[in-house]
Amino acid sequence: MTTPAALSTAEARGRLHELTVIDVRTPGEYAGGHLPGALNIPLDHLQRALPDIRRAADRGAVLVVCASGARSENARRVLAESGVDTSTLSGGTGAWSAEGHELHRPQGAPRKVWGMERQVRFTAGTVVLLGLLLGLLVHPAFQLLSAGIAAGLVFSALTDTCGMAALLARLPHNRPRAADLDHALAALRNG
């Protein structure tokens, strides 16, 4: 049976009990609210988790989730290239929540971390403003910072990738604790 590339929120909700759900967002985003039963395996840890995800896919359907669907689609492609068939959630946790479905939050979760998209917008805006300000006050060459961010945003839109998000994901508040990642991998192994 071929796994559909994407499931609607209604399809996913109806099958949630039979799906292994992998949330590829950062730990901070995951702590802010995730699908019931979702395991947090950030996108940049996918290769480490590949053997365990493959085992889970051999047992049943795997749903990959992120905030809007872009990162989960990237994860689905990476997994497909490794022979692991998965689906994504159309619209991600944003669509899930917008339709009134419950999001789980871990007990004792740290303060809410901004979503990756918001972190990127804030960082890009700050660097653009800084480049313009330094260009006016110090030297016009600093305006190249703003031009570089603009070029990066255009490239990001054309390729549906985001280098800034990849860099921001490496910040400590976006990194999984080793114990949390190990727990998610063990849950995948044990089904």
Backbone as JSON Lines, residues from 0, in Angstrom:
{"i":0,"aa":"M","n":[0.83,-1.18,0.0],"ca":[0.0,0.0,0.0],"c":[0.88,1.24,0.0]}
{"i":1,"aa":"T","n":[0.57,2.21,-0.84],"ca":[1.32,3.44,-0.92],"c":[0.82,4.42,0.13]}
{"i":2,"aa":"T","n":[1.76,5.02,0.83],"ca":[1.42,6.01,1.84],"c":[1.17,7.35,1.16]}
{"i":3,"aa":"P","n":[0.06,8.04,1.5],"ca":[-0.16,9.35,0.89],"c":[0.91,10.34,1.36]}
{"i":4,"aa":"A","n":[1.3,11.26,0.48],"ca":[2.34,12.24,0.83],"c":[1.87,13.15,1.95]}
{"i":5,"aa":"A","n":[0.59,13.46,2.01],"ca":[0.07,14.35,3.04],"c":[-1.3,13.87,3.51]}
{"i":6,"aa":"L","n":[-1.55,14.1,4.78],"ca":[-2.87,13.82,5.36],"c":[-3.48,15.14,5.8]}
{"i":7,"aa":"S","n":[-4.77,15.29,5.61],"ca":[-5.47,16.46,6.15],"c":[-5.57,16.29,7.66]}
{"i":8,"aa":"T","n":[-5.92,17.37,8.34],"ca":[-6.07,17.26,9.79],"c":[-7.17,16.28,10.15]}
{"i":9,"aa":"A","n":[-8.24,16.25,9.37],"ca":[-9.34,15.31,9.65],"c":[-8.87,13.86,9.48]}
{"i":10,"aa":"E","n":[-8.11,13.59,8.41],"ca":[-7.59,12.24,8.19],"c":[-6.63,11.84,9.32]}
{"i":11,"aa":"A","n":[-5.75,12.76,9.69],"ca":[-4.78,12.46,10.75],"c":[-5.48,12.25,12.08]}
{"i":12,"aa":"R","n":[-6.46,13.08,12.38],"ca":[-7.18,12.95,13.65],"c":[-7.87,11.59,13.74]}
{"i":13,"aa":"G","n":[-8.46,11.15,12.64],"ca":[-9.16,9.88,12.62],"c":[-8.22,8.68,12.75]}
{"i":14,"aa":"R","n":[-6.97,8.87,12.37],"ca":[-6.0,7.77,12.39],"c":[-4.92,7.95,13.46]}
{"i":15,"aa":"L","n":[-5.04,8.96,14.31],"ca":[-3.98,9.29,15.26],"c":[-3.57,8.1,16.12]}
{"i":16,"aa":"H","n":[-4.52,7.27,16.49],"ca":[-4.24,6.12,17.35],"c":[-3.35,5.08,16.66]}
{"i":17,"aa":"E","n":[-3.3,5.07,15.34],"ca":[-2.5,4.07,14.62],"c":[-1.23,4.65,14.01]}
{"i":18,"aa":"L","n":[-1.01,5.95,14.16],"ca":[0.15,6.61,13.56],"c":[1.28,6.78,14.56]}
{"i":19,"aa":"T","n":[2.51,6.66,14.08],"ca":[3.66,7.13,14.84],"c":[3.89,8.55,14.36]}
{"i":20,"aa":"V","n":[3.75,9.51,15.27],"ca":[3.86,10.93,14.91],"c":[5.22,11.45,15.34]}
{"i":21,"aa":"I","n":[5.95,12.0,14.37],"ca":[7.27,12.57,14.63],"c":[7.2,14.07,14.35]}
{"i":22,"aa":"D","n":[7.48,14.86,15.37],"ca":[7.48,16.32,15.27],"c":[8.91,16.77,15.04]}
{"i":23,"aa":"V","n":[9.19,17.39,13.89],"ca":[10.57,17.75,13.53],"c":[10.92,19.19,13.88]}
{"i":24,"aa":"R","n":[10.09,19.85,14.68],"ca":[10.4,21.22,15.1],"c":[11.44,21.21,16.2]}
{"i":25,"aa":"T","n":[11.88,22.4,16.59],"ca":[12.85,22.51,17.68],"c":[12.16,22.12,19.0]}
{"i":26,"aa":"P","n":[12.94,21.74,20.01],"ca":[12.33,21.38,21.3],"c":[11.48,22.5,21.9]}
{"i":27,"aa":"G","n":[11.9,23.74,21.73],"ca":[11.11,24.85,22.25],"c":[9.76,24.95,21.58]}
{"i":28,"aa":"E","n":[9.74,24.79,20.26],"ca":[8.47,24.82,19.53],"c":[7.6,23.65,19.95]}
{"i":29,"aa":"Y","n":[8.2,22.48,20.07],"ca":[7.48,21.26,20.48],"c":[6.85,21.47,21.86]}
{"i":30,"aa":"A","n":[7.61,22.05,22.78],"ca":[7.1,22.29,24.14],"c":[5.94,23.27,24.14]}
{"i":31,"aa":"G","n":[5.89,24.14,23.14],"ca":[4.8,25.1,23.04],"c":[3.47,24.47,22.66]}
{"i":32,"aa":"G","n":[3.48,23.25,22.2],"ca":[2.26,22.53,21.86],"c":[2.49,21.62,20.67]}
{"i":33,"aa":"H","n":[2.13,20.35,20.83],"ca":[2.33,19.36,19.78],"c":[1.14,18.4,19.73]}
{"i":34,"aa":"L","n":[1.04,17.66,18.64],"ca":[-0.03,16.68,18.5],"c":[0.08,15.64,19.61]}
{"i":35,"aa":"P","n":[-1.04,15.15,20.09],"ca":[-1.01,14.13,21.13],"c":[-0.17,12.92,20.69]}
{"i":36,"aa":"G","n":[0.74,12.51,21.54],"ca":[1.57,11.34,21.27],"c":[2.76,11.58,20.37]}
{"i":37,"aa":"A","n":[2.95,12.82,19.91],"ca":[4.07,13.11,19.0],"c":[5.4,13.0,19.73]}
{"i":38,"aa":"L","n":[6.39,12.47,19.01],"ca":[7.76,12.37,19.51],"c":[8.58,13.47,18.85]}
{"i":39,"aa":"N","n":[9.41,14.16,19.64],"ca":[10.2,15.26,19.11],"c":[11.56,14.77,18.63]}
{"i":40,"aa":"I","n":[11.73,14.79,17.3],"ca":[13.01,14.49,16.67],"c":[13.28,15.65,15.72]}
{"i":41,"aa":"P","n":[14.04,16.66,16.19],"ca":[14.29,17.83,15.35],"c":[14.87,17.44,13.99]}
{"i":42,"aa":"L","n":[14.55,18.24,13.0],"ca":[14.93,17.96,11.62],"c":[16.42,17.67,11.48]}
{"i":43,"aa":"D","n":[17.26,18.4,12.21],"ca":[18.7,18.18,12.06],"c":[19.2,16.94,12.81]}
{"i":44,"aa":"H","n":[18.32,16.2,13.46],"ca":[18.68,14.94,14.11],"c":[18.07,13.74,13.39]}
{"i":45,"aa":"L","n":[17.49,13.98,12.24],"ca":[16.8,12.93,11.5],"c":[17.72,11.77,11.12]}
{"i":46,"aa":"Q","n":[18.94,12.08,10.68],"ca":[19.86,11.01,10.28],"c":[20.18,10.09,11.45]}
{"i":47,"aa":"R","n":[20.38,10.68,12.63],"ca":[20.66,9.86,13.82],"c":[19.48,8.93,14.14]}
{"i":48,"aa":"A","n":[18.28,9.43,13.9],"ca":[17.07,8.68,14.24],"c":[16.63,7.73,13.13]}
{"i":49,"aa":"L","n":[17.28,7.78,11.98],"ca":[16.83,7.02,10.81],"c":[16.58,5.53,11.08]}
{"i":50,"aa":"P","n":[17.49,4.81,11.73],"ca":[17.21,3.38,11.97],"c":[15.92,3.15,12.79]}
{"i":51,"aa":"D","n":[15.71,4.01,13.79],"ca":[14.53,3.85,14.63],"c":[13.25,4.27,13.9]}
{"i":52,"aa":"I","n":[13.34,5.29,13.07],"ca":[12.18,5.7,12.26],"c":[11.85,4.59,11.26]}
{"i":53,"aa":"R","n":[12.88,3.99,10.68],"ca":[12.66,2.89,9.73],"c":[11.91,1.74,10.43]}
{"i":54,"aa":"R","n":[12.33,1.38,11.65],"ca":[11.64,0.31,12.41],"c":[10.18,0.68,12.66]}
{"i":55,"aa":"A","n":[9.96,1.94,13.05],"ca":[8.58,2.39,13.3],"c":[7.75,2.32,12.03]}
{"i":56,"aa":"A","n":[8.34,2.69,10.89],"ca":[7.62,2.64,9.61],"c":[7.32,1.2,9.2]}
{"i":57,"aa":"D","n":[8.19,0.26,9.59],"ca":[7.93,-1.15,9.3],"c":[6.74,-1.67,10.1]}
{"i":58,"aa":"R","n":[6.5,-1.08,11.27],"ca":[5.37,-1.5,12.12],"c":[4.05,-0.85,11.71]}
{"i":59,"aa":"G","n":[4.12,0.34,11.09],"ca":[2.89,1.04,10.74],"c":[3.19,2.41,10.15]}
{"i":60,"aa":"A","n":[2.14,3.17,9.89],"ca":[2.26,4.47,9.24],"c":[2.94,5.5,10.14]}
{"i":61,"aa":"V","n":[3.78,6.34,9.51],"ca":[4.49,7.4,10.22],"c":[4.03,8.74,9.65]}
{"i":62,"aa":"L","n":[3.69,9.66,10.54],"ca":[3.29,11.01,10.17],"c":[4.35,11.97,10.67]}
{"i":63,"aa":"V","n":[4.88,12.79,9.77],"ca":[5.9,13.78,10.12],"c":[5.22,15.14,10.17]}
{"i":64,"aa":"V","n":[5.47,15.89,11.27],"ca":[4.76,17.13,11.53],"c":[5.74,18.25,11.86]}
{"i":65,"aa":"C","n":[5.39,19.47,11.46],"ca":[6.12,20.67,11.88],"c":[5.09,21.78,12.11]}
{"i":66,"aa":"A","n":[5.52,23.01,12.08],"ca":[4.59,24.12,12.34],"c":[3.62,24.35,11.19]}
{"i":67,"aa":"S","n":[4.14,24.38,9.95],"ca":[3.29,24.72,8.81],"c":[3.3,23.67,7.7]}
{"i":68,"aa":"G","n":[4.25,22.77,7.72],"ca":[4.34,21.74,6.7],"c":[5.62,21.77,5.88]}
{"i":69,"aa":"A","n":[6.36,22.87,5.91],"ca":[7.58,22.99,5.09],"c":[8.69,22.08,5.6]}
{"i":70,"aa":"R","n":[8.99,22.15,6.9],"ca":[10.07,21.3,7.44],"c":[9.69,19.83,7.4]}
{"i":71,"aa":"S","n":[8.41,19.53,7.64],"ca":[8.01,18.12,7.6],"c":[8.08,17.58,6.17]}
{"i":72,"aa":"E","n":[7.82,18.42,5.18],"ca":[7.97,17.98,3.79],"c":[9.44,17.71,3.48]}
{"i":73,"aa":"N","n":[10.33,18.56,3.99],"ca":[11.77,18.3,3.82],"c":[12.16,16.99,4.5]}
{"i":74,"aa":"A","n":[11.64,16.76,5.69],"ca":[11.92,15.51,6.41],"c":[11.38,14.31,5.63]}
{"i":75,"aa":"R","n":[10.17,14.45,5.09],"ca":[9.57,13.35,4.32],"c":[10.45,13.01,3.12]}
{"i":76,"aa":"R","n":[10.97,14.04,2.45],"ca":[11.86,13.8,1.3],"c":[13.14,13.09,1.72]}
{"i":77,"aa":"V","n":[13.75,13.54,2.81],"ca":[14.98,12.91,3.31],"c":[14.72,11.45,3.66]}
{"i":78,"aa":"L","n":[13.62,11.2,4.34],"ca":[13.29,9.83,4.72],"c":[12.98,8.97,3.5]}
{"i":79,"aa":"A","n":[12.28,9.53,2.52],"ca":[11.97,8.79,1.29],"c":[13.25,8.4,0.55]}
{"i":80,"aa":"E","n":[14.23,9.3,0.53],"ca":[15.52,9.0,-0.12],"c":[16.23,7.85,0.59]}
{"i":81,"aa":"S","n":[15.9,7.64,1.86],"ca":[16.48,6.53,2.62],"c":[15.57,5.31,2.65]}
{"i":82,"aa":"G","n":[14.51,5.34,1.84],"ca":[13.62,4.2,1.73],"c":[12.55,4.12,2.81]}
{"i":83,"aa":"V","n":[12.3,5.21,3.52],"ca":[11.28,5.22,4.57],"c":[10.08,6.02,4.07]}
{"i":84,"aa":"D","n":[8.93,5.36,4.0],"ca":[7.7,5.96,3.49],"c":[6.95,6.64,4.63]}
{"i":85,"aa":"T","n":[6.72,7.94,4.53],"ca":[6.0,8.7,5.56],"c":[5.01,9.64,4.91]}
{"i":86,"aa":"S","n":[4.16,10.22,5.74],"ca":[3.23,11.27,5.31],"c":[3.51,12.52,6.14]}
{"i":87,"aa":"T","n":[3.04,13.66,5.65],"ca":[3.1,14.9,6.43],"c":[1.68,15.33,6.77]}
{"i":88,"aa":"L","n":[1.57,16.23,7.71],"ca":[0.27,16.81,8.08],"c":[0.1,18.11,7.32]}
{"i":89,"aa":"S","n":[-0.88,18.18,6.45],"ca":[-1.13,19.4,5.67],"c":[-1.37,20.58,6.61]}
{"i":90,"aa":"G","n":[-0.55,21.61,6.48],"ca":[-0.69,22.79,7.31],"c":[-0.04,22.69,8.67]}
{"i":91,"aa":"G","n":[0.48,21.52,9.03],"ca":[1.21,21.34,10.28],"c":[0.38,21.57,11.53]}
{"i":92,"aa":"T","n":[1.09,21.81,12.64],"ca":[0.4,22.02,13.91],"c":[-0.42,23.3,13.9]}
{"i":93,"aa":"G","n":[-0.05,24.25,13.04],"ca":[-0.85,25.47,12.91],"c":[-2.26,25.15,12.43]}
{"i":94,"aa":"A","n":[-2.37,24.31,11.41],"ca":[-3.68,23.91,10.9],"c":[-4.43,23.06,11.93]}
{"i":95,"aa":"W","n":[-3.7,22.17,12.59],"ca":[-4.29,21.31,13.62],"c":[-4.95,22.17,14.71]}
{"i":96,"aa":"S","n":[-4.19,23.13,15.21],"ca":[-4.68,24.01,16.26],"c":[-5.8,24.92,15.77]}
{"i":97,"aa":"A","n":[-5.67,25.45,14.54],"ca":[-6.68,26.35,13.99],"c":[-8.04,25.66,13.84]}
{"i":98,"aa":"E","n":[-8.01,24.35,13.65],"ca":[-9.28,23.61,13.53],"c":[-9.82,23.18,14.9]}
{"i":99,"aa":"G","n":[-9.18,23.66,15.96],"ca":[-9.68,23.41,17.3],"c":[-9.26,22.1,17.93]}
{"i":100,"aa":"H","n":[-8.3,21.41,17.31],"ca":[-7.82,20.16,17.88],"c":[-6.82,20.44,19.0]}
{"i":101,"aa":"E","n":[-6.79,19.53,19.94],"ca":[-5.97,19.68,21.13],"c":[-4.48,19.56,20.82]}
{"i":102,"aa":"L","n":[-3.7,20.44,21.46],"ca":[-2.24,20.34,21.44],"c":[-1.79,19.98,22.84]}
{"i":103,"aa":"H","n":[-0.85,19.08,22.95],"ca":[-0.3,18.71,24.25],"c":[0.93,19.55,24.55]}
{"i":104,"aa":"R","n":[1.13,19.83,25.82],"ca":[2.31,20.55,26.28],"c":[2.92,19.76,27.43]}
{"i":105,"aa":"P","n":[4.22,19.51,27.38],"ca":[4.84,18.75,28.46],"c":[4.71,19.47,29.8]}
{"i":106,"aa":"Q","n":[4.49,18.69,30.88],"ca":[4.44,19.27,32.21],"c":[5.81,19.82,32.55]}
{"i":107,"aa":"G","n":[5.84,20.97,33.18],"ca":[7.1,21.57,33.58],"c":[7.92,22.08,32.41]}
{"i":108,"aa":"A","n":[7.26,22.26,31.26],"ca":[7.98,22.74,30.08],"c":[8.52,24.13,30.36]}
{"i":109,"aa":"P","n":[9.7,24.44,29.83],"ca":[10.25,25.77,30.03],"c":[9.36,26.82,29.36]}
{"i":110,"aa":"R","n":[9.68,28.07,29.62],"ca":[8.91,29.15,29.0],"c":[8.78,28.91,27.49]}
{"i":111,"aa":"K","n":[7.74,29.45,26.95],"ca":[7.49,29.24,25.52],"c":[8.58,29.91,24.69]}
{"i":112,"aa":"V","n":[9.12,29.17,23.76],"ca":[10.12,29.69,22.83],"c":[9.39,30.09,21.55]}
{"i":113,"aa":"W","n":[9.8,31.16,20.95],"ca":[9.2,31.58,19.69],"c":[9.35,30.49,18.66]}
{"i":114,"aa":"G","n":[8.38,30.37,17.79],"ca":[8.47,29.45,16.66],"c":[9.62,29.86,15.74]}
{"i":115,"aa":"M","n":[10.11,28.91,14.96],"ca":[11.26,29.18,14.1],"c":[10.98,30.3,13.11]}
{"i":116,"aa":"E","n":[9.79,30.31,12.53],"ca":[9.46,31.36,11.56],"c":[9.55,32.74,12.22]}
{"i":117,"aa":"R","n":[9.05,32.84,13.44],"ca":[9.11,34.13,14.16],"c":[10.55,34.49,14.48]}
{"i":118,"aa":"Q","n":[11.37,33.52,14.88],"ca":[12.77,33.78,15.15],"c":[13.48,34.29,13.89]}
{"i":119,"aa":"V","n":[13.18,33.68,12.74],"ca":[13.79,34.11,11.48],"c":[13.37,35.53,11.13]}
{"i":120,"aa":"R","n":[12.07,35.82,11.24],"ca":[11.6,37.18,10.92],"c":[12.26,38.22,11.82]}
{"i":121,"aa":"F","n":[12.36,37.92,13.11],"ca":[12.98,38.85,14.06],"c":[14.46,39.07,13.71]}
{"i":122,"aa":"T","n":[15.18,37.98,13.48],"ca":[16.61,38.09,13.18],"c":[16.84,38.82,11.86]}
{"i":123,"aa":"A","n":[16.09,38.46,10.83],"ca":[16.24,39.12,9.53],"c":[15.94,40.61,9.65]}
{"i":124,"aa":"G","n":[14.86,40.95,10.3],"ca":[14.5,42.36,10.48],"c":[15.54,43.13,11.25]}
{"i":125,"aa":"T","n":[16.08,42.52,12.3],"ca":[17.11,43.17,13.1],"c":[18.37,43.44,12.29]}
{"i":126,"aa":"V","n":[18.8,42.44,11.51],"ca":[20.01,42.6,10.71],"c":[19.79,43.65,9.61]}
{"i":127,"aa":"V","n":[18.62,43.66,8.99],"ca":[18.32,44.67,7.97],"c":[18.38,46.07,8.59]}
{"i":128,"aa":"L","n":[17.71,46.26,9.73],"ca":[17.72,47.57,10.38],"c":[19.14,47.96,10.81]}
{"i":129,"aa":"L","n":[19.88,47.01,11.34],"ca":[21.26,47.28,11.75],"c":[22.11,47.69,10.55]}
{"i":130,"aa":"G","n":[21.96,46.98,9.43],"ca":[22.71,47.33,8.22],"c":[22.38,48.72,7.73]}
{"i":131,"aa":"L","n":[21.1,49.07,7.74],"ca":[20.7,50.41,7.29],"c":[21.21,51.49,8.24]}
{"i":132,"aa":"L","n":[21.08,51.25,9.53],"ca":[21.53,52.22,10.52],"c":[23.05,52.42,10.45]}
{"i":133,"aa":"L","n":[23.8,51.34,10.42],"ca":[25.26,51.45,10.32],"c":[25.67,52.07,8.98]}
{"i":134,"aa":"G","n":[24.89,51.8,7.93],"ca":[25.15,52.41,6.62],"c":[24.99,53.91,6.65]}
{"i":135,"aa":"L","n":[24.04,54.39,7.42],"ca":[23.82,55.84,7.54],"c":[24.82,56.5,8.48]}
{"i":136,"aa":"L","n":[25.14,55.83,9.6],"ca":[25.95,56.45,10.64],"c":[27.45,56.17,10.54]}
{"i":137,"aa":"V","n":[27.83,55.04,9.97],"ca":[29.24,54.65,9.97],"c":[29.83,54.67,8.56]}
{"i":138,"aa":"H","n":[29.32,53.81,7.71],"ca":[29.85,53.71,6.35],"c":[28.79,53.05,5.46]}
{"i":139,"aa":"P","n":[28.59,53.57,4.26],"ca":[27.56,53.01,3.37],"c":[27.74,51.52,3.06]}
{"i":140,"aa":"A","n":[28.94,51.01,3.19],"ca":[29.17,49.58,2.89],"c":[28.38,48.66,3.83]}
{"i":141,"aa":"F","n":[28.0,49.16,5.0],"ca":[27.22,48.33,5.93],"c":[25.83,48.0,5.38]}
{"i":142,"aa":"Q","n":[25.38,48.76,4.38],"ca":[24.09,48.46,3.77],"c":[24.11,47.12,3.05]}
{"i":143,"aa":"L","n":[25.31,46.61,2.79],"ca":[25.42,45.28,2.18],"c":[24.85,44.2,3.09]}
{"i":144,"aa":"L","n":[24.86,44.43,4.41],"ca":[24.2,43.49,5.34],"c":[22.72,43.35,4.97]}
{"i":145,"aa":"S","n":[22.07,44.49,4.78],"ca":[20.64,44.48,4.43],"c":[20.42,43.81,3.08]}
{"i":146,"aa":"A","n":[21.3,44.12,2.12],"ca":[21.17,43.5,0.8],"c":[21.38,42.0,0.88]}
{"i":147,"aa":"G","n":[22.32,41.56,1.71],"ca":[22.57,40.13,1.89],"c":[21.36,39.4,2.46]}
{"i":148,"aa":"I","n":[20.72,40.02,3.44],"ca":[19.52,39.4,4.03],"c":[18.4,39.35,2.99]}
{"i":149,"aa":"A","n":[18.23,40.44,2.23],"ca":[17.2,40.45,1.18],"c":[17.46,39.33,0.17]}
{"i":150,"aa":"A","n":[18.7,39.19,-0.26],"ca":[19.04,38.12,-1.22],"c":[18.77,36.75,-0.6]}
{"i":151,"aa":"G","n":[19.11,36.59,0.66],"ca":[18.86,35.32,1.34],"c":[17.38,34.99,1.44]}
{"i":152,"aa":"L","n":[16.56,36.0,1.68],"ca":[15.11,35.78,1.76],"c":[14.54,35.39,0.39]}
{"i":153,"aa":"V","n":[15.02,36.02,-0.67],"ca":[14.57,35.65,-2.02],"c":[14.99,34.22,-2.33]}
{"i":154,"aa":"F","n":[16.24,33.88,-2.04],"ca":[16.73,32.52,-2.27],"c":[15.91,31.51,-1.47]}
{"i":155,"aa":"S","n":[15.62,31.87,-0.22],"ca":[14.84,31.0,0.66],"c":[13.45,30.73,0.07]}
{"i":156,"aa":"A","n":[12.82,31.77,-0.45],"ca":[11.49,31.6,-1.04],"c":[11.54,30.76,-2.31]}
{"i":157,"aa":"L","n":[12.56,30.98,-3.14],"ca":[12.66,30.24,-4.4],"c":[12.97,28.76,-4.19]}
{"i":158,"aa":"T","n":[13.76,28.45,-3.18],"ca":[14.19,27.06,-2.96],"c":[13.39,26.36,-1.86]}
{"i":159,"aa":"D","n":[12.53,27.09,-1.17],"ca":[11.77,26.56,-0.03],"c":[12.7,25.96,1.02]}
{"i":160,"aa":"T","n":[13.82,26.64,1.23],"ca":[14.77,26.28,2.29],"c":[15.02,27.53,3.11]}
{"i":161,"aa":"C","n":[15.69,27.39,4.22],"ca":[16.0,28.57,5.02],"c":[17.3,28.37,5.77]}
{"i":162,"aa":"G","n":[18.36,28.95,5.25],"ca":[19.67,28.86,5.9],"c":[19.67,29.52,7.26]}
{"i":163,"aa":"M","n":[18.94,30.62,7.41],"ca":[18.91,31.3,8.7],"c":[18.25,30.42,9.75]}
{"i":164,"aa":"A","n":[17.18,29.72,9.36],"ca":[16.52,28.81,10.3],"c":[17.47,27.69,10.71]}
{"i":165,"aa":"A","n":[18.26,27.2,9.76],"ca":[19.23,26.15,10.08],"c":[20.25,26.65,11.1]}
{"i":166,"aa":"L","n":[20.69,27.9,10.94],"ca":[21.64,28.48,11.9],"c":[20.98,28.71,13.26]}
{"i":167,"aa":"L","n":[19.78,29.26,13.25],"ca":[19.09,29.53,14.51],"c":[18.75,28.25,15.27]}
{"i":168,"aa":"A","n":[18.52,27.18,14.54],"ca":[18.21,25.89,15.18],"c":[19.37,25.39,16.02]}
{"i":169,"aa":"R","n":[20.56,25.91,15.79],"ca":[21.74,25.49,16.55],"c":[21.91,26.26,17.86]}
{"i":170,"aa":"L","n":[21.09,27.26,18.1],"ca":[21.18,28.01,19.36],"c":[20.74,27.11,20.52]}
{"i":171,"aa":"P","n":[21.29,27.33,21.7],"ca":[21.0,26.44,22.83],"c":[19.52,26.26,23.14]}
{"i":172,"aa":"H","n":[18.72,27.3,23.07],"ca":[17.3,27.16,23.41],"c":[16.53,26.37,22.34]}
{"i":173,"aa":"N","n":[17.12,26.15,21.18],"ca":[16.48,25.36,20.13],"c":[17.03,23.94,20.06]}
{"i":174,"aa":"R","n":[17.97,23.58,20.89],"ca":[18.61,22.26,20.85],"c":[17.91,21.3,21.8]}
{"i":175,"aa":"P","n":[17.77,20.05,21.39],"ca":[17.18,19.07,22.32],"c":[18.18,18.68,23.4]}
{"i":176,"aa":"R","n":[17.67,18.42,24.57],"ca":[18.53,17.85,25.61],"c":[18.77,16.39,25.21]}
{"i":177,"aa":"A","n":[19.96,15.9,25.48],"ca":[20.3,14.53,25.08],"c":[19.3,13.53,25.64]}
{"i":178,"aa":"A","n":[18.88,13.72,26.89],"ca":[17.94,12.78,27.51],"c":[16.59,12.8,26.78]}
{"i":179,"aa":"D","n":[16.14,13.97,26.34],"ca":[14.86,14.06,25.63],"c":[14.93,13.34,24.29]}
{"i":180,"aa":"L","n":[16.02,13.55,23.57],"ca":[16.18,12.88,22.28],"c":[16.31,11.38,22.46]}
{"i":181,"aa":"D","n":[17.08,10.96,23.45],"ca":[17.22,9.52,23.73],"c":[15.87,8.89,24.09]}
{"i":182,"aa":"H","n":[15.06,9.63,24.85],"ca":[13.73,9.14,25.23],"c":[12.85,8.98,23.98]}
{"i":183,"aa":"A","n":[12.9,9.96,23.07],"ca":[12.1,9.86,21.84],"c":[12.56,8.7,20.98]}
{"i":184,"aa":"L","n":[13.87,8.5,20.89],"ca":[14.4,7.37,20.09],"c":[14.0,6.03,20.71]}
{"i":185,"aa":"A","n":[14.05,5.94,22.04],"ca":[13.63,4.71,22.71],"c":[12.15,4.45,22.47]}
{"i":186,"aa":"A","n":[11.34,5.48,22.49],"ca":[9.9,5.32,22.24],"c":[9.67,4.82,20.8]}
{"i":187,"aa":"L","n":[10.46,5.3,19.87],"ca":[10.35,4.82,18.49],"c":[10.72,3.35,18.4]}
{"i":188,"aa":"R","n":[11.79,2.97,19.1],"ca":[12.26,1.58,19.06],"c":[11.22,0.63,19.66]}
{"i":189,"aa":"N","n":[10.6,1.07,20.75],"ca":[9.72,0.18,21.49],"c":[8.27,0.23,21.01]}
{"i":190,"aa":"G","n":[7.99,1.15,20.08],"ca":[6.66,1.23,19.49],"c":[5.62,1.57,20.48]}
